[in-house]
Amino acid sequence: MSLSQSPYILYSDGKGNIFEDTSLYVTGRSGWDAIQVPIEEWIELPTGGQLYELPGRNGIGIDVQSGEMRLCEKGWAVAAFIPPAYTGFYIAAYETCPEAPTLPLFCYTAAGWLHEKFYVPAIRIEEDIRQDCEGYDTDKINFGVHALLKAYPNNRLVEHLGNNCALTYHCPAARNFFIGRWECPVPSSPACNANCIGCISFQPEEETIVSNQDRLMFKPTAHEIVEFTVPHLETAPFPIVSFGQGCEGEPLLMADVLCEAIIEIRKHTSKGSLNINTNGSKPDAVKALCKAGLNSIRVSTNSLRSEIYTPYYRPNNYVFEDIITSLKVVRDSGGWTSINYFVFPGMTDNIAEYEALRKTIAETGLNMIQWRNFNIDPDWYLGKIGVSDTGEYLGMKQMINLLKEEFPQLRFGYYNPPIERIKGIYETDFAH
Ligand code: SF4
């Protein structure tokens, strides 16, 4: 049910306390512009969502009396980090003071308050519940980590996934692995052939922000990979093994080891899906992986326009067109293809981007778009890629609906599909 009015703006006292200002309706941001969010696009902040105070920034609101846009001078601006499976339609709108610090690598969705509740402009884009926070039982996770570290005492990857990923970074995929269900993450590469501005596993010293996790420091062997993934594929419900994780560089740089592992895995089990999350930079390596038995690929990108992609990814020895070729290679080998699309309202739904996306879907026969909220400081990002005017935009909700109409076979979501979904059993029949 949509609201009867716009929510009020939120502000913080800089000490972690958040208040509403009922003299101002909250606005949203698209590109560089503050706009009035359509009332029907607000939903309650989903469970697992968090609120952030934004130091050195004042929220932009609409005066309840005059209807004029003005700053909330009562405190710092507030934004929401919306949980996985939800896609945000607008960023938090604020004015940044000159001395404001760069914000860490999280998403900053608009957030407001009404009738004793927090609201965000967003949609649940994915029905799969695999990373819903209600489904995580800490005792089960601790028990699983302890049991698997004991079962594989010499396996550096299980040690990394247990002590770092599950217990330190609280990675949702690693925690699912130690509970014995769904998608099992397999990081493999300490190096990368790109230099993404918002890399979550490596940030250069000169930057003031830090990466969310440390990059893997060793190259696993095929044996280390096979040892724990075969039992997972054999026993887990809707099992997926996913190469390419947030705590590593680029897995295609480890293609030889991954091919060896895939061939060995398939000698022991035909169950589940073998997927790779990648920057898609090396089509030849992708071809070799498909030949070995890879089932699906997810190529990450901030844009389907090379002039927006290149200043963000800062690629070494590859070009934007290579990622498109990689999608075609997997499609031609009968595999499933997804893009991990970093959603930035005003850039993602801008007309030129929409046209580039339509062209890519048609050219590559893309199967799925994973609409991922872009975890980055909006001003910092646009500044770094040199975009001062983001141009005309459609609105994220309208863009998603237009694509649904034009490409009815195209799937929308947030996670890599298990083989059951790839084969068409698309109903969500997961249970915690
Ligand atoms: S491709 Fe991944 S690992 Fe490489 S720089 Fe970009 S975000 Fe970092």
Residues whose N, C-alpha, C, O or C-beta is under 5 A from the ligand:
A	BS01	SF4	C192 A194 N195 C196 C199 I200 E248 G249 E250 N279
